[in-house]
Amino acid sequence: MKEKLIAKLQAIQKALSERSVGVNKLERLSAEARRAFDSAIDSLASREDILKEIEIKREQLRKWRRGFYRTVFPINWKYVFSMPFIYGMIIPAFFFHIGLEIYHQVCFRIYRVPLVKANDYFIYDRQLLPYLNWFEKFNCVYCSYVNNLIRYAAEIGGRTERYWCPIKYARRMEKPHSQYPRFVDYLDAENFRKKWGELRDFSDITEKESKKVLPSAQSRGAGKKA
């Protein structure tokens, strides 16, 4: 009986020792698995950081390329087809300017109409802006010339119309030239001849232009006295 009890106790001890060994093995395996998992997480985090850094570098490179192309090669290629039509307008504009100026200088002197001052219309300063590239500055000069020429021609045409046919249209006119508000009303037949004669007197324009000159002359005089 005693031997049986001893044998059972030994069997129990052996089972307990084996179980403790298994628990120890599980604990070691768990610790190793935890370390491997933490290592994998760290590896993934560092990889994600590397990918983010690569993407940031790529975006910086793309921005640099866009800025470089806009500065050195600022042409938008989808507009290349229209360029001959845009820049080709300089030819008719140039000949129109010559013909307009011949008419302006000759006929206005004959009619005693005040000459239109080109300096009041041909203004060039947008190309001085530092945030524009060279191509945009060139376009600003070209655009300013053509559009200012149109405004200059409109004023010459307005003064011509005032001299020869100062009658308002029956329909309302959008954005008329500077002389149009002074024209005779469409159905004012009674006063037409009288007002037409008055409109051929351009003293209002000469007085207005003399007032522009006087302040600058006075300032120069004050500077000399000082």
Buried (B, 14 or more C-beta within 10 A) or exposed (E): EEEEEEEEEEEEEEEEEEEEEEEEEEEEEEEEEEEEEEEEEEEEEEEEEEEEEEEEEEEEEEEEEEEEEBEEEBEEEEEEEEEEEEEEEEEEBEEBBEEBBEEBEEEBEEBEBBEBEEEEBEEEEBBEEEEBBEBBBBBBEBEBBBEBBEBBBBBBBBBBBBBEEBBBEEEEEEEBBEBBEBBBEEEEEEEBEEBBEEBBEBEEBEEEBEEEEEEEEEEEEEEEEE
